[in-house]
């Protein structure tokens, strides 16, 4: 069952574990729920254009959503999309996060990822990244929502990142 917008926005931090077979559908549903509020989206599993097209098809606007997308997708520049120059460089991601928080002032920061992080970083590095990412977002007064594939969510040390709410889809 999909969490309601109220449930998503009631907590400062949420981790949502999503099965691979329904990952795109579930993330698109969550993005649609958040499309009315300023949301910063780190798109790691699909290009920003993919998520923007799904929102458009669903009849949702994406004017309040700023996407951060990986360079590997070779997207063309477009409004509301910032491209990362390096492949999953956590330092660059955190720099872009700080810049976006300062200039965009998001109410929510959503990070969607499948197992790609495990290709570039070990478990300890990923856990440290999530901890720092969460702290930075929360210090800015925004909510953090992690939409992770179940395998990545389960690979993380549950004690490494404190979230207020953990949800899982079957």
N, CA, C and O of each residue as an XYZ file, in Angstrom:
680
protein
N       0.834     -1.175      0.000
C       0.000      0.000      0.000
C       0.887      1.249      0.000
O       1.889      1.304      0.713
N       0.518      2.233     -0.792
C       1.289      3.455     -0.923
C       1.069      4.336      0.296
O      -0.069      4.540      0.719
N       2.174      4.870      0.875
C       1.987      5.788      2.000
C       1.303      7.067      1.528
O       1.522      7.524      0.406
N       0.492      7.625      2.378
C      -0.186      8.873      2.028
C       0.797     10.030      2.093
O       1.856      9.932      2.714
N       0.432     11.118      1.447
C       1.269     12.311      1.500
C       1.440     12.752      2.939
O       2.528     13.164      3.341
N       0.375     12.670      3.712
C       0.440     13.050      5.122
C       1.480     12.207      5.854
O       2.259     12.734      6.648
N       1.496     10.899      5.591
C       2.463     10.015      6.246
C       3.886     10.350      5.805
O       4.804     10.361      6.624
N       4.072     10.623      4.510
C       5.400     10.966      4.017
C       5.915     12.259      4.622
O       7.101     12.376      4.927
N       5.028     13.230      4.795
C       5.444     14.548      5.253
C       5.390     14.710      6.773
O       5.769     15.758      7.297
N       4.925     13.690      7.477
C       4.790     13.789      8.927
C       6.118     13.595      9.654
O       6.248     13.985     10.814
N       7.073     13.015      9.006
C       8.345     12.684      9.647
C       9.488     13.443      8.993
O       9.381     13.873      7.845
N      10.584     13.605      9.729
C      11.760     14.289      9.188
C      12.565     13.383      8.267
O      13.248     13.869      7.366
N      12.493     12.072      8.482
C      13.256     11.159      7.638
C      12.520      9.836      7.477
O      11.998      9.263      8.433
N      12.500      9.375      6.233
C      11.797      8.141      5.900
C      12.646      7.321      4.948
O      13.221      7.858      4.001
N      12.727      6.040      5.193
C      13.367      5.113      4.273
C      12.277      4.195      3.737
O      11.559      3.553      4.504
N      12.161      4.141      2.420
C      11.160      3.283      1.792
C      11.895      2.227      0.974
O      12.584      2.553      0.007
N      11.751      0.970      1.358
C      12.357     -0.152      0.636
C      11.362     -0.643     -0.408
O      10.227     -0.995     -0.087
N      11.804     -0.661     -1.662
C      10.903     -0.958     -2.775
C      11.456     -2.142     -3.572
O      12.636     -2.155     -3.920
N      10.610     -3.137     -3.862
C      11.090     -4.270     -4.663
C      11.451     -3.813     -6.084
O      10.872     -2.869     -6.622
N      12.397     -4.496     -6.651
C      12.893     -4.168     -7.995
C      11.765     -4.144     -9.032
O      11.737     -3.257     -9.885
N      10.854     -5.087     -8.972
C       9.817     -5.223    -10.005
C       8.857     -4.036    -10.066
O       8.241     -3.796    -11.105
N       8.722     -3.294     -8.970
C       7.794     -2.156     -8.971
C       8.482     -0.832     -8.628
O       7.827      0.136     -8.241
N       9.814     -0.802     -8.775
C      10.577      0.366     -8.329
C      10.117      1.651     -9.027
O       9.776      2.626     -8.358
N      10.106      1.660    -10.352
C       9.734      2.881    -11.084
C       8.324      3.329    -10.741
O       8.087      4.513    -10.503
N       7.392      2.393    -10.714
C       5.992      2.723    -10.423
C       5.855      3.359     -9.046
O       5.178      4.376     -8.899
N       6.480      2.779     -8.049
C       6.368      3.290     -6.671
C       7.030      4.656     -6.517
O       6.469      5.551     -5.885
N       8.225      4.818     -7.095
C       8.892      6.115     -6.996
C       8.072      7.185     -7.718
O       7.945      8.304     -7.221
N       7.515      6.853     -8.882
C       6.677      7.808     -9.613
C       5.459      8.217     -8.783
O       5.072      9.385     -8.782
N       4.859      7.262     -8.082
C       3.706      7.572     -7.228
C       4.108      8.517     -6.096
O       3.370      9.443     -5.758
N       5.262      8.279     -5.524
C       5.745      9.134     -4.435
C       6.060     10.529     -4.968
O       5.707     11.527     -4.339
N       6.726     10.606     -6.132
C       7.023     11.910     -6.735
C       5.739     12.681     -7.039
O       5.676     13.895     -6.844
N       4.720     11.972     -7.517
C       3.439     12.627     -7.806
C       2.842     13.228     -6.530
O       2.276     14.320     -6.557
N       2.973     12.513     -5.428
C       2.464     13.031     -4.154
C       3.220     14.270     -3.700
O       2.656     15.140     -3.036
N       4.488     14.348     -4.057
C       5.329     15.458     -3.607
C       5.409     16.596     -4.617
O       6.068     17.602     -4.354
N       4.754     16.461     -5.765
C       4.920     17.432     -6.848
C       4.400     18.829     -6.506
O       4.748     19.792     -7.188
N       3.587     18.958     -5.480
C       3.044     20.264     -5.113
C       3.902     21.050     -4.139
O       3.588     22.198     -3.826
N       4.988     20.444     -3.652
C       5.872     21.126     -2.700
C       7.302     21.106     -3.238
O       7.672     20.223     -4.013
N       8.088     22.074     -2.825
C       9.481     22.167     -3.303
C      10.247     20.920     -2.877
O      10.472     20.682     -1.691
N      10.641     20.129     -3.875
C      11.306     18.859     -3.617
C      12.566     18.755     -4.472
O      12.533     18.988     -5.680
N      13.648     18.408     -3.841
C      14.925     18.163     -4.506
C      15.053     16.657     -4.667
O      14.965     15.920     -3.685
N      15.260     16.188     -5.905
C      15.304     14.752     -6.175
C      16.673     14.370     -6.732
O      17.102     14.886     -7.764
N      17.352     13.458     -6.034
C      18.591     12.879     -6.538
C      18.207     11.610     -7.279
O      17.850     10.605     -6.665
N      18.285     11.663     -8.615
C      17.872     10.554     -9.478
C      19.097      9.725     -9.842
O      19.887     10.120    -10.699
N      19.254      8.579     -9.193
C      20.423      7.747     -9.418
C      20.127      6.514    -10.268
O      21.041      5.976    -10.894
N      18.881      6.052    -10.309
C      18.609      4.827    -11.055
C      18.092      5.101    -12.463
O      18.246      4.266    -13.354
N      17.489      6.247    -12.666
C      16.935      6.622    -13.968
C      17.244      8.094    -14.223
O      17.427      8.859    -13.277
N      17.302      8.497    -15.491
C      17.536      9.916    -15.767
C      16.359     10.774    -15.312
O      15.226     10.299    -15.223
N      16.637     12.018    -15.032
C      15.582     12.944    -14.616
C      14.471     13.020    -15.665
O      13.296     13.136    -15.316
N      14.837     12.957    -16.938
C      13.824     13.035    -18.001
C      12.811     11.890    -17.883
O      11.635     12.073    -18.195
N      13.255     10.723    -17.440
C      12.353      9.587    -17.244
C      11.290      9.928    -16.201
O      10.098      9.720    -16.428
N      11.735     10.458    -15.044
C      10.800     10.802    -13.972
C       9.901     11.964    -14.393
O       8.711     11.969    -14.077
N      10.453     12.943    -15.099
C       9.650     14.083    -15.553
C       8.559     13.618    -16.521
O       7.422     14.084    -16.448
N       8.906     12.701    -17.423
C       7.919     12.170    -18.366
C       6.819     11.395    -17.649
O       5.646     11.519    -17.998
N       7.191     10.591    -16.643
C       6.174      9.849    -15.880
C       5.222     10.807    -15.163
O       4.013     10.580    -15.137
N       5.766     11.874    -14.582
C       4.912     12.856    -13.909
C       3.985     13.539    -14.898
O       2.811     13.767    -14.604
N       4.506     13.862    -16.063
C       3.691     14.513    -17.096
C       2.566     13.584    -17.553
O       1.424     14.014    -17.711
N       2.896     12.310    -17.763
C       1.899     11.316    -18.167
C       0.810     11.166    -17.107
O      -0.359     10.964    -17.433
N       1.201     11.265    -15.844
C       0.239     11.138    -14.746
C      -0.555     12.425    -14.531
O      -1.429     12.486    -13.666
N      -0.246     13.450    -15.322
C      -0.966     14.709    -15.183
C      -0.464     15.580    -14.048
O      -1.135     16.529    -13.641
N       0.713     15.259    -13.538
C       1.299     16.032    -12.443
C       2.343     16.987    -13.004
O       3.069     16.648    -13.938
N       2.410     18.154    -12.443
C       3.451     19.098    -12.836
C       4.733     18.776    -12.103
O       4.727     18.068    -11.096
N       5.838     19.304    -12.616
C       7.093     19.103    -11.911
C       7.832     20.423    -11.723
O       9.052     20.443    -11.566
N       7.087     21.520    -11.741
C       7.682     22.837    -11.588
C       8.307     23.082    -10.233
O       9.193     23.927    -10.106
N       7.863     22.359     -9.214
C       8.420     22.537     -7.871
C       9.456     21.476     -7.537
O       9.887     21.355     -6.390
N       9.854     20.708     -8.547
C      10.835     19.651     -8.332
C      12.118     20.006     -9.078
O      12.094     20.320    -10.268
N      13.239     19.951     -8.355
C      14.556     20.125     -8.958
C      15.233     18.760     -8.932
O      15.374     18.147     -7.874
N      15.651     18.289    -10.104
C      16.293     16.983    -10.224
C      17.806     17.133    -10.289
O      18.328     18.028    -10.955
N      18.496     16.251     -9.594
C      19.944     16.111     -9.707
C      20.152     14.749    -10.366
O      19.726     13.728     -9.827
N      20.801     14.730    -11.523
C      20.895     13.508    -12.308
C      22.351     13.141    -12.577
O      23.218     14.013    -12.638
N      22.611     11.861    -12.736
C      23.964     11.381    -13.004
C      24.371     11.667    -14.443
O      23.548     11.603    -15.355
N      25.621     11.976    -14.633
C      26.169     12.261    -15.951
C      26.043     11.065    -16.887
O      25.894     11.251    -18.095
N      26.098      9.854    -16.368
C      26.085      8.655    -17.203
C      24.869      8.580    -18.111
O      24.902      7.871    -19.117
N      23.809      9.285    -17.788
C      22.590      9.197    -18.576
C      22.651     10.025    -19.856
O      21.787      9.881    -20.722
N      23.655     10.889    -19.990
C      23.826     11.721    -21.184
C      22.557     12.490    -21.543
O      22.155     12.548    -22.705
N      21.953     13.063    -20.547
C      20.755     13.865    -20.776
C      21.111     15.203    -21.388
O      22.204     15.729    -21.181
N      20.175     15.740    -22.140
C      20.338     17.087    -22.648
C      19.945     18.050    -21.539
O      19.058     17.751    -20.739
N      20.604     19.211    -21.487
C      20.226     20.197    -20.470
C      18.741     20.558    -20.586
O      18.211     20.711    -21.687
N      18.099     20.688    -19.457
C      16.691     21.075    -19.446
C      16.383     21.803    -18.141
O      17.136     21.703    -17.172
N      15.280     22.530    -18.125
C      14.914     23.235    -16.887
C      14.715     22.254    -15.734
O      14.255     21.128    -15.925
N      15.062     22.696    -14.572
C      14.873     21.923    -13.344
C      15.728     20.662    -13.265
O      15.395     19.734    -12.527
N      16.839     20.618    -14.027
C      17.738     19.466    -13.952
C      19.176     19.965    -13.812
O      19.637     20.803    -14.587
N      19.871     19.433    -12.810
C      21.294     19.708    -12.617
C      22.012     18.386    -12.829
O      21.633     17.363    -12.258
N      23.054     18.413    -13.656
C      23.803     17.191    -13.944
C      25.045     17.098    -13.062
O      25.781     18.073    -12.908
N      25.269     15.933    -12.492
C      26.508     15.685    -11.756
C      27.607     15.400    -12.776
O      27.358     14.754    -13.794
N      28.803     15.872    -12.509
C      29.882     15.695    -13.479
C      30.655     14.407    -13.286
O      31.333     13.953    -14.208
N      30.569     13.811    -12.115
C      31.316     12.587    -11.843
C      30.352     11.471    -11.461
O      29.257     11.719    -10.957
N      30.773     10.262    -11.707
C      29.943      9.102    -11.433
C      29.881      8.786     -9.942
O      30.836      8.242     -9.389
N      28.794      9.111     -9.298
C      28.551      8.813     -7.892
C      29.699      9.211     -6.968
O      30.095      8.446     -6.088
N      30.219     10.398     -7.173
C      31.235     10.969     -6.299
C      30.495     11.586     -5.110
O      29.840     12.618     -5.255
N      30.595     10.965     -3.950
C      29.836     11.432     -2.792
C      30.190     12.866     -2.402
O      29.322     13.609     -1.943
N      31.450     13.267     -2.576
C      31.815     14.656     -2.268
C      31.069     15.635     -3.170
O      30.569     16.658     -2.702
N      30.994     15.321     -4.459
C      30.257     16.191     -5.382
C      28.772     16.211     -5.039
O      28.140     17.266     -5.083
N      28.216     15.065     -4.703
C      26.793     14.991     -4.354
C      26.509     15.881     -3.144
O      25.526     16.622     -3.135
N      27.356     15.811     -2.137
C      27.147     16.627     -0.937
C      27.340     18.107     -1.235
O      26.643     18.943     -0.659
N      28.267     18.449     -2.120
C      28.448     19.844     -2.532
C      27.197     20.354     -3.259
O      26.712     21.451     -2.981
N      26.684     19.548     -4.190
C      25.469     19.924     -4.924
C      24.291     20.024     -3.962
O      23.457     20.919     -4.098
N      24.214     19.115     -2.990
C      23.163     19.174     -1.975
C      23.209     20.513     -1.243
O      22.185     21.183     -1.111
N      24.381     20.903     -0.771
C      24.518     22.182     -0.062
C      24.117     23.363     -0.945
O      23.404     24.263     -0.501
N      24.574     23.354     -2.186
C      24.252     24.440     -3.117
C      22.747     24.501     -3.374
O      22.157     25.581     -3.373
N      22.133     23.349     -3.591
C      20.698     23.308     -3.876
C      19.872     23.721     -2.661
O      18.862     24.410     -2.801
N      20.292     23.309     -1.483
C      19.569     23.703     -0.270
C      19.599     25.220     -0.114
O      18.593     25.837      0.237
N      20.755     25.811     -0.377
C      20.912     27.251     -0.229
C      20.105     28.033     -1.264
O      19.509     29.059     -0.938
N      20.084     27.555     -2.504
C      19.430     28.319     -3.569
C      17.980     27.911     -3.828
O      17.165     28.762     -4.184
N      17.642     26.645     -3.660
C      16.305     26.139     -3.990
C      15.381     26.075     -2.775
O      14.162     26.150     -2.928
N      15.931     25.939     -1.590
C      15.178     25.860     -0.334
C      14.088     24.782     -0.366
O      12.907     25.084     -0.195
N      14.490     23.526     -0.585
C      13.477     22.467     -0.662
C      12.847     22.161      0.690
O      13.472     22.319      1.739
N      11.604     21.723      0.639
C      10.938     21.211      1.836
C      11.257     19.730      2.014
O      11.272     19.210      3.130
N      11.514     19.060      0.881
C      11.816     17.626      0.880
C      13.030     17.371      0.008
O      13.254     18.054     -0.991
N      13.809     16.375      0.404
C      14.905     15.896     -0.428
C      14.698     14.393     -0.569
O      14.721     13.652      0.413
N      14.497     13.962     -1.809
C      14.265     12.549     -2.084
C      15.479     11.995     -2.829
O      15.933     12.582     -3.811
N      15.992     10.879     -2.363
C      17.084     10.196     -3.038
C      16.568      8.839     -3.459
O      16.171      8.029     -2.621
N      16.574      8.587     -4.774
C      16.135      7.275     -5.255
C      17.333      6.546     -5.830
O      18.106      7.111     -6.603
N      17.482      5.280     -5.445
C      18.621      4.512     -5.916
C      18.330      3.021     -5.840
O      17.666      2.523     -4.932
N      18.854      2.354     -6.824
C      18.862      0.895     -6.779
C      20.214      0.483     -6.259
O      20.734      1.126     -5.348
N      20.795     -0.542     -6.789
C      22.070     -1.042     -6.288
C      23.299     -0.345     -6.834
O      24.414     -0.789     -6.561
N      23.143      0.732     -7.597
C      24.289      1.364     -8.247
C      25.355      1.824     -7.252
O      26.546      1.786     -7.563
N      24.947      2.251     -6.081
C      25.931      2.710     -5.091
C      26.908      1.603     -4.720
O      28.088      1.856     -4.478
N      26.404      0.381     -4.678
C      27.253     -0.755     -4.299
C      28.310     -1.047     -5.361
O      29.293     -1.730     -5.071
N      28.132     -0.549     -6.578
C      29.125     -0.742     -7.632
C      30.335      0.164     -7.441
O      31.436     -0.162     -7.885
N      30.130      1.301     -6.779
C      31.180      2.305     -6.660
C      31.746      2.440     -5.243
O      32.855      2.946     -5.068
N      30.996      1.994     -4.236
C      31.416      2.229     -2.854
C      31.154      0.995     -1.989
O      30.246      0.209     -2.259
N      31.965      0.846     -0.949
C      31.747     -0.247     -0.008
C      30.647      0.139      0.991
O      30.223      1.292      1.068
N      30.215     -0.844      1.731
C      29.094     -0.664      2.663
C      29.362      0.436      3.691
O      28.480      1.247      3.976
N      30.561      0.467      4.240
C      30.887      1.464      5.262
C      30.821      2.884      4.681
O      30.306      3.795      5.330
N      31.326      3.068      3.492
C      31.294      4.386      2.841
C      29.862      4.805      2.556
O      29.502      5.963      2.763
N      29.037      3.870      2.081
C      27.626      4.166      1.808
C      26.916      4.572      3.101
O      26.154      5.539      3.113
N      27.161      3.841      4.182
C      26.527      4.159      5.459
C      26.930      5.546      5.958
O      26.089      6.305      6.439
N      28.222      5.875      5.843
C      28.684      7.209      6.252
C      28.036      8.298      5.394
O      27.641      9.349      5.898
N      27.934      8.029      4.094
C      27.296      8.991      3.191
C      25.852      9.250      3.611
O      25.439     10.404      3.725
N      25.077      8.183      3.841
C      23.678      8.347      4.243
C      23.562      9.127      5.554
O      22.680      9.973      5.702
N      24.439      8.843      6.486
C      24.395      9.548      7.771
C      24.651     11.040      7.581
O      23.922     11.867      8.128
N      25.672     11.386      6.817
C      25.987     12.799      6.599
C      24.900     13.474      5.780
O      24.509     14.603      6.076
N      24.411     12.795      4.759
C      23.345     13.330      3.902
C      22.121     13.670      4.747
O      21.569     14.765      4.638
N      21.699     12.726      5.588
C      20.520     12.943      6.444
C      20.711     14.121      7.380
O      19.823     14.961      7.526
N      21.874     14.179      8.015
C      22.142     15.282      8.954
C      22.091     16.622      8.240
O      21.515     17.580      8.755
N      22.690     16.697      7.056
C      22.719     17.962      6.317
C      21.311     18.403      5.920
O      20.969     19.578      6.056
N      20.503     17.479      5.435
C      19.135     17.801      5.037
C      18.325     18.244      6.256
O      17.617     19.250      6.196
N      18.422     17.514      7.340
C      17.660     17.843      8.541
C      18.093     19.171      9.153
O      17.255     19.915      9.662
N      19.397     19.480      9.110
C      19.875     20.773      9.605
C      19.279     21.928      8.809
O      19.083     23.019      9.344
N      18.996     21.691      7.549
C      18.395     22.724      6.700
C      16.888     22.834      6.926
O      16.235     23.699      6.342
N      16.337     21.966      7.765
C      14.904     22.007      8.048
C      14.050     21.291      7.020
O      12.829     21.447      7.006
N      14.678     20.512      6.162
C      13.931     19.765      5.143
C      13.773     18.307      5.591
O      14.457     17.835      6.499
N      12.860     17.623      4.929
C      12.643     16.196      5.174
C      13.478     15.402      4.179
O      13.648     15.823      3.034
N      13.994     14.270      4.602
C      14.715     13.387      3.683
C      13.886     12.118      3.505
O      13.395     11.525      4.465
N      13.750     11.725      2.241
C      13.017     10.506      1.897
C      13.941      9.670      1.017
O      14.317     10.086     -0.079
N      14.299      8.496      1.508
C      15.120      7.573      0.728
C      14.204      6.542      0.093
O      13.507      5.810      0.797
N      14.200      6.481     -1.225
C      13.498      5.424     -1.957
C      14.578      4.498     -2.491
O      15.238      4.803     -3.484
N      14.751      3.375     -1.828
C      15.845      2.467     -2.163
C      15.301      1.108     -2.568
O      14.269      0.655     -2.075
N      16.028      0.466     -3.485
C      15.667     -0.911     -3.796
C      15.856     -1.724     -2.523
O      16.704     -1.406     -1.689
N      15.068     -2.760     -2.386
C      15.132     -3.556     -1.148
C      16.537     -4.087     -0.891
O      16.975     -4.137      0.258
N      17.248     -4.485     -1.944
C      18.590     -5.034     -1.714
C      19.543     -3.981     -1.161
O      20.382     -4.301     -0.320
N      19.434     -2.734     -1.612
C      20.289     -1.678     -1.075
C      19.848     -1.301      0.335
O      20.688     -1.094      1.210
N      18.544     -1.211      0.561
C      18.030     -0.865      1.888
C      18.454     -1.908      2.920
O      18.776     -1.571      4.059
N      18.451     -3.172      2.514
C      18.809     -4.243      3.433
C      20.325     -4.372      3.595
O      20.793     -4.915      4.596
N      21.095     -3.878      2.624
C      22.553     -3.950      2.718
C      23.095     -2.902      3.682
O      24.183     -3.058      4.237
N      22.324     -1.833      3.877
C      22.760     -0.786      4.792
C      22.676     -1.292      6.221
O      21.780     -2.061      6.569
N      23.604     -0.859      7.031
C      23.567     -1.171      8.451
C      22.410     -0.386      9.062
O      22.438      0.844      9.033
N      21.405     -1.043      9.607
C      20.243     -0.326     10.138
C      20.597      0.715     11.192
O      19.867      1.688     11.376
N      21.710      0.513     11.881
C      22.107      1.470     12.911
C      22.923      2.635     12.349
O      23.163      3.614     13.055
N      23.351      2.541     11.088
C      24.214      3.575     10.514
C      23.446      4.864     10.249
O      23.999      5.956     10.382
N      22.190      4.743      9.879
C      21.376      5.920      9.585
C      20.110      5.842     10.413
O      19.383      4.850     10.373
N      19.863      6.877     11.145
C      18.644      6.929     11.934
C      17.581      7.613     11.105
O      17.762      8.749     10.668
N      16.482      6.933     10.887
C      15.333      7.521     10.214
C      14.141      7.395     11.149
O      14.069      6.484     11.975
N      13.210      8.325     11.003
C      12.034      8.320     11.850
C      11.030      7.238     11.470
O      10.219      6.806     12.288
N      11.102      6.813     10.216
C      10.078      5.906      9.727
C      10.670      5.022      8.638
O      11.365      5.501      7.742
N      10.389      3.744      8.725
C      10.819      2.776      7.694
C       9.576      2.115      7.114
O       8.750      1.555      7.835
N       9.468      2.195      5.798
C       8.340      1.583      5.098
C       8.886      0.575      4.104
O      10.018      0.697      3.635
N       8.073     -0.420      3.789
C       8.498     -1.433      2.838
C       7.315     -1.844      1.991
O       6.191     -1.939      2.484
N       7.565     -2.087      0.713
C       6.532     -2.569     -0.189
C       6.839     -4.017     -0.521
O       8.000     -4.419     -0.599
N       5.784     -4.793     -0.716
C       5.957     -6.200     -1.125
C       5.939     -6.309     -2.619
O       6.069     -7.407     -3.160
